[in-house]
Amino acid sequence: MLERPVISPSNFAEKTRCWEGTTMVGDFERLAQEFVDPAAPLHYRICGRQDARGRPQLLCEVSGAVKMLCQRCLAPVDVEIGSSRLLYLAGSEAEADRLEAVIGDEDMDVLVTGQSLDLAGVVEDEVLLSL
C-alpha cells in the first residue's frame, strides 16, 4: 500500500525535503483506471526547494513502463512514462497569478496548494499530464 503523505508545502520546500520510492500503478485510483497492468512499477521523487528569492518549489520526477489499451486496435501498448517538472507553489489562485506575472515565463508551472498538499496526488497528476 502506498503511503500518502500530506505535507505543509512551504515547510517541505524550506527544509529541502524529498519523498521518493517505487510503487505499483494500481496504488493510484485514477491511474489504475488508465493502465492495463496494475502491477507495473512506477518510480517517483519529489524534492522541495526554494529559488534564489526564497519562493517555494517542488521538483517532481516520475518514470516507469506501463501498458495502456490502444484506442484503435484495443490491444495493450507499451508506454514509457518519463517526466521531470519544476513546480512553483502558491497558497491561492491570486498568489499564483502574482507569481506568474512577476516571473513572466509562460512555460512556468504553478501549483496552487493551500496549507497542505498530498504528495501522492502530485505524482498521480504528473503521470496523467505526461501521457
C-alpha angles and dihedrals in degrees: 000000000000119000109233106203117195109204141182099253097210092047092047091052095042093052092043093232125173134208117195143154148115125273139158124272088236090066088074115071097212095041092051087062093052102046133063099217113051090188094062109124121244122194119206139178127179118182126184121219143147131240122235090279095050096256111151119247140175124213105207120192124179130173140166147122114256138168123236130184111256108236091213105046099015091228124128114268127196113240126186115217114205121155136156116176134169111218125193112214124228129180094215143009090258091053090048091052091050091048093050091049094049096047095037097200113137091199092056116115119215122191116203104216112162114203097323138033133199104221094198088057089054090053091048092049091048092054092049092048092050094059 
